[in-house]
Amino acid sequence: MTQQHPIDWGTVAALNVVSIFSQLGQFGIGFVVLPVWLAQHGLNATELGVLVSAQWLGMLIGLAIAPRLNVRLGHAKVIALGLLVTMIGFLVMLNVGPYAWLPAVVVIGLGMGLRWIGLEPWLYGITPTQGRGRLVGFHETMIGIAPIVAPLTTNWVGIEGSGPLVLGLIFTGMAFIPLAFAGVAPRAKMVQVKRASGQGPSPRNLILALGVATAAIGGITEAAFSGLFPIFGAGRDLSADQMVTLLTYFGFGGLLLQYLMGWLADHRGLVFAVLVNAGMTILMAIVTSFPLGFNGLAVTFFVMGGTITGYLTLAIVASTKAGHGDLSVNVRLISMAYTASAIFGPLLAGVAMKSSTSEALIWLVGALGVALCGYVLIQTRRRVLPDRLPDA
């Protein structure tokens, strides 16, 4: 952004609304509600883990091919393509038998990956660099509506029938409306990332490395938690309605705490924000491991919703403050790290839960938080990571 080019706030608003509707359908239904729906159809931990991992694999493919499609087609057409692809996946699940579920979930994830890279570099590229952490936090707060509204509307239509899939179609399709009101996207171009010459990696690239590490932990954690939560809930003797309600509390945490994460990164530094976020995740995992009642789980799920979602928020903040070249390169790197690691989350959790107990899911969430804290503290003690950076 430069002072010669005023900010197109109309397009900023339109893209945020596109994100809200598409996130409701693609993520809220596709990634949060769909595992519960699949579990209601008799899938065990291993089978559910495979399907959820396949969905993240589809998303990874979308992330990989989207930058070239941005160059050839433009951001708006890539977003539209992603929405259409996801709708096809929901239609397949509605009209074809269980043997088509595996390719259908891959297609749903593929559409989300295309939409993500079609939209976010466009949005962040037309906004001012100052206070971008707060902007990321605001955007993540807006799309955080998805894990709240999707379970609530699912409770209304019922989890067992075709209602959730119809909701996924409707929400995803509604994203076309605000997309039509977005302005003209800047022309995308492929950026060749050049290695900086000198004595070692720059502080900005080290911050980007922290973003990648945070995204990787976040991807494993969120995919494992959202994908295998129905098995954990069954182990705690929760009904399907109670599970969906707890997912709503989880979504409320993701909605209400993301701006705080962005604010913390802007005012206290990214390293401090990552440590606080991971530390709170560890604490909530420990508390959740105790035999809590429904109300106790509601509290811990609310906080974990904020902190688990916060991993990605802080990783995106890192991408806006670090690295060199086109912002889309950094956003794609974070997105790829998050999604590639997410493929293994449900598989890892599924194996752990099947070989031990359903409680292994919460142990895994805490252990991943410990791993991230350890990485950050070791790098900080070596004075590798700077505490804060000026605006990119």
C-alpha positions, 0 to 999 in steps of 0.5 A: 500500500502507498499513500497514492492509492487510497484504501478501498474500504468497500472491497475490504468490507465485501471480502470480509463478508465473503469470508464469513459466508464461505467460512460458514459453509466450507469450514463451519459445516465442512470441517466442524459439523461434518465430523460429528455427522460422520460419527453419527453414521457409525465411523470409528476413530480410525475411519473418521481420522482418515476422512478428516485427514483426506479433507485437509489433503484436499485443502492442501492441494487447493493451496498449492495450485491457487497462486498460479490460478490467481495469476491466470484467472485473477483473485475473484475467479479463483474465489468463485471457483473455490466456492463452486468446487465445495458446493459440488462436494456437498452435492455428491455427499447428498446424492451419492452413497457412503462410498463417495464420501472420501472423494467428496470430502477431498473436494470440499477441502480443495474448494476451501484451499482455493478460496483461502489463497484467492481471498486473503492475499487480496484482502491484506494486500489492499490494507495499510501495513500499520496495525495489520496485526489488529486487522488480521485479528479482526478478520479472524474474529469475523470468520470465527462466527462460522464455528458458532453459527454452523453448530447452532443452525445444525441443532435447529435442522438436526444432525442426523439427516441431510440438513447439515449438508444442505446448510453447507450448500446454502452458506457457501452459495451465499458467498457469491453475493458479496463477491459480486460487490468487491472491486477489481483485484490487483493483478497477481504475479508469481514472485520468485523468493530470493535468498538474502545474502549476508551473514545469516537469516534476517530477523524478519525471516526468523519471525516468518519461521516462528509463524511457520512453526506456530501454524504447524502446531496449530494445524495439527491441534485444530484438525485433531481436535475438530476431527476426533472430538466426536469420539472424545465426546462419546467417551465422556458420555455426551449426546450429539446435541451436547457435542454440537453445543460444546462446539458452539462454545468452542466457536465463541472462544475463537470469535471473541479472543482473536482480536485480543491475540492480534492486539497482544502481538502488536503491543507486546510482541509476537513471541510473547503472544505465542507463548501466552497462547500456547501456555493457556492451551496447555493449562486448559488441556490439563483442566479438561483432562479432569472429570468435568461436567458439561458446564466445566467443559463449556468453560474450557472449550470456550478458552481453547476455542480462542487459543487453538484458533489463535495459533493460526491468527498469530501465524498470519500476523507473522506472515504480514510482518516478515519475509520478503516479496509479495505478501501472498508468498508469506500467506501461502507459506503459512497456509501450506504449513498449517494445512500440511500439518493438519493432514497428520493431526486426525491420523495421529489422534485417531491412532492414539485414541484407538490404542489407549483411550479417547482422553488421548485427544486432550493429552495431544493438545497439551503436548503440542502446546508444550512443544511450541513453548519449548521451541520458542523459549530455546530460540529466544534464549539463543537470541535467534528470535527478536521480540518485536518488529516494526510494521512490514 
